[in-house]
Amino acid sequence: MACRIGNGAGFLGDQLAAPRQLAEAGALDYLTLEYLSELTLSILARVREKDPTSGYAGDFIDVLDDLRPVLARQRDLKIVTNAGGMNPAVCAKAAAGVLLEAGLGDERIGVVSGDDLASHIGRLQGAGCRFENLETGEPLDTDKHSVVSANAYLGARPIVDALAAGARFVITGRVADASLTVGPAMHEFGWAWDEWSRLAAASVAGHVIECGAQATGGLYRHWENLDLAHVGYPIAEVTADGGVAITKPPGTGGRVNRDTVIEQLLYEIGDPKHYLTPDVDLDFTTLEVNQAGVDRVTITHATGRPAPEDYKVSLAYRAGFATSGQLLVCGRDCVAKAKACGQMILDRVRQAGFELDDALVECLGAGQSAPGFLPPGELREVVLRVSVRDRRREAVERFSKEFAPLITSGPPGLAGYATGRGAVRGVFAYWPTLVPKSLVPARVEVRSAREWAAAELNLTNSNR
Amino acid sequence: MSLILGQFMAPPTITLGVIAHARSGDKGNHANVGVIAYTHAGYEFLLEQLTPERVGRFFATLEPTRVERFELPRLCALNFLLLNALGGGASQSLRIDTQGKLLGTSVLELELPHPANLEAMRRTPN
């Protein structure tokens, strides 16, 4: 019997209707919902600073509400999600509220945490972990870098523990994306943690479906006529012997073919012989991908080596502020005019006493965003985009105020002042690093929805 | 095109998009560009022609510090890693394309010499 695992979200902000559509038509055993990227985690960390009852993927609560009829009908459907973000217990409490209302108070919710290292950095450094930057080798100095968030990418084990303890819903913090799929497969089939080729197969399945519709026609080179407006989200069928098939619900838009699956296999990978997850060191080069029917593709011959000894850590620190603004610039000399306007704005910021740390002037439409896009003829219309970054918020704010004055003191042929100015945002820089697994125990807490709803949580909004 | 006219023209080329499709993404400040040949003949041609040097020259304006190429022969695919090519990556980069999303579309415009057996490299629609 194959275990059917469908992924209904590929990032925080993905289509809200997708999970329900997938669960209704997918005949799923598990619905996974993937909400976190490096950037999302640090944004959630900032949100939690302001409000200790937030910091998780709020979309999940809306999705769960939308799923109520499906959850009542399909009593065996389980959900595994990293919606917990920076605050998995608070997310579980909010989810429990929805389940109680739906008369599902007895259902069990498992919370996986322990990934959030931000308040433990000093202790971990004391234990000998220097958090060396993987690219520069430099050890982390928290006096120099103000840490916003630091999360270890946990693996599938705590998910399996939660499922084994009877959880129908597993809500995690930072867990490797593929592990959301590996957990259910391990739980269903009871593989050993050193059956590397099976862990590799489940990880490949997870990798392909983790970005939602990117496996089913989204981003596909031949996207035309695929009805992406009704795109179906991906399902991975995993069998006890490590077989994997990728498909999507019948009657939906998009396409699952060899091309869409291979494109997604290659998405965001480095060395294909060593795709490292917390569960396995996976080799993509042995894989065979074959069309097995309409919208059905098999992936076989997965191989893997022992999992790394360390967890990858997503660590972000504050790196000042940034914003950008845009204006439409028209006329025969539009590119030169746009560049001149950009320089005018930056010059005026300088006159106001701010030497900006970094600034960039782009002419969108002029074919400079990447190679190969140069338009064949003369341009009469481009969008000027000016972006800046600085340590000082006031410098970035001053920049954003210098867009409007071009209405009267700039060249003719400009428009878009009403919408041109963007909001000032905090910038996070990333410090790619590792932490020994032995220093980071994952925590698993399984309670009924009723208990989670009544739980008094120890709320915190600080990292220290 | 007549033979006589042909002698005065630049050597014929094709764009990569005629024989391959692609997808790109980010890994921190690095970009990856996966290039998939439509056929085995196309893959053999890319192994020889789509060198990391050529890809590095094509993407020179992004100022990658190095370009690495990885082979996936069973998938007829090459994966290129463009190190430090994203101007700081998702949060820090000031560019419109902070995550290298454009590069998979961009690379298909890369020009290659015209192969003798081009017809064996084209896509059969599926």
Chai-1 contact restraints between the chains, C-beta under 6 A:
chainA,res_idxA,chainB,res_idxB,connection_type,confidence,min_distance_angstrom,max_distance_angstrom,comment,restraint_id
A,L39,B,A90,contact,1.0,0.0,6.0,A-B,restraint_1
A,L39,B,S91,contact,1.0,0.0,6.0,A-B,restraint_2
A,R221,B,H21,contact,1.0,0.0,6.0,A-B,restraint_3
A,N257,B,N126,contact,1.0,0.0,6.0,A-B,restraint_4
A,I262,B,I36,contact,1.0,0.0,6.0,A-B,restraint_5
A,I262,B,L75,contact,1.0,0.0,6.0,A-B,restraint_6
A,E263,B,R23,contact,1.0,0.0,6.0,A-B,restraint_7
A,L266,B,R23,contact,1.0,0.0,6.0,A-B,restraint_8
A,L266,B,G34,contact,1.0,0.0,6.0,A-B,restraint_9
A,L266,B,A77,contact,1.0,0.0,6.0,A-B,restraint_10
A,L266,B,N79,contact,1.0,0.0,6.0,A-B,restraint_11
A,Y267,B,R23,contact,1.0,0.0,6.0,A-B,restraint_12
A,Y267,B,G25,contact,1.0,0.0,6.0,A-B,restraint_13
A,E268,B,G25,contact,1.0,0.0,6.0,A-B,restraint_14
A,E268,B,K27,contact,1.0,0.0,6.0,A-B,restraint_15
A,G270,B,L81,contact,1.0,0.0,6.0,A-B,restraint_16
A,D271,B,F70,contact,1.0,0.0,6.0,A-B,restraint_17
A,P272,B,F70,contact,1.0,0.0,6.0,A-B,restraint_18
A,P272,B,L72,contact,1.0,0.0,6.0,A-B,restraint_19
A,P272,B,N79,contact,1.0,0.0,6.0,A-B,restraint_20
A,T285,B,L72,contact,1.0,0.0,6.0,A-B,restraint_21
A,E288,B,R74,contact,1.0,0.0,6.0,A-B,restraint_22
A,L360,B,L94,contact,1.0,0.0,6.0,A-B,restraint_23
A,E362,B,I96,contact,1.0,0.0,6.0,A-B,restraint_24
A,S369,B,I96,contact,1.0,0.0,6.0,A-B,restraint_25
A,S369,B,D97,contact,1.0,0.0,6.0,A-B,restraint_26
A,S369,B,L102,contact,1.0,0.0,6.0,A-B,restraint_27
A,A370,B,L102,contact,1.0,0.0,6.0,A-B,restraint_28
A,A370,B,L103,contact,1.0,0.0,6.0,A-B,restraint_29
A,A370,B,S106,contact,1.0,0.0,6.0,A-B,restraint_30
A,P371,B,F58,contact,1.0,0.0,6.0,A-B,restraint_31
A,P371,B,S106,contact,1.0,0.0,6.0,A-B,restraint_32
A,G372,B,S106,contact,1.0,0.0,6.0,A-B,restraint_33
A,G372,B,E109,contact,1.0,0.0,6.0,A-B,restraint_34
A,S387,B,L94,contact,1.0,0.0,6.0,A-B,restraint_35
A,V427,B,S91,contact,1.0,0.0,6.0,A-B,restraint_36
A,V427,B,Q92,contact,1.0,0.0,6.0,A-B,restraint_37
A,F428,B,S91,contact,1.0,0.0,6.0,A-B,restraint_38
A,A429,B,Q92,contact,1.0,0.0,6.0,A-B,restraint_39
A,Y430,B,G28,contact,1.0,0.0,6.0,A-B,restraint_40
A,P432,B,G28,contact,1.0,0.0,6.0,A-B,restraint_41
